[in-house]
Amino acid sequence: MVRGTVFGTATGPLYGAPATRRSRASFFDYVRLAEGLIVERVQQADVLGRMRQPYGRALGTIGLGGLLWLL
């Protein structure tokens, strides 16, 4: 299991947002091995947090799983 954070600077458009400032995204990666081979891999990233950085409050209210979250 790996938990990490990546940092970067958008040098061009990303998700339709113009290049702005530095940003970061958290993630975890789980890999299960059997006989030296990867047999399962699960990765989860904070996509909402990543998209909120260039868009900010412009995202407004979005629906997630039937729930409304006001950003």
Steps between C-alpha positions, in 0.01 A plus 500: 500500500630841407349830606641812344459849369611625161580865429513677167441816301249510216679628190194467280123451527391226743138380523408808299657740752785727390854450627529670837710423802649199672262230617506171687303176507490226762470132411544146621603195304449143620664209318455130582768261381480125444804301390683819411222632274253780554159336528302796634544875498279769653572869465306789646571866438344818637357608166248743649772673701720515191226652285405750769846660491477654149122548506447606863146603581411498129416131548200612705274218615555152363317174564693202634314174553167674543641750749562864423824649621540875506864581437 
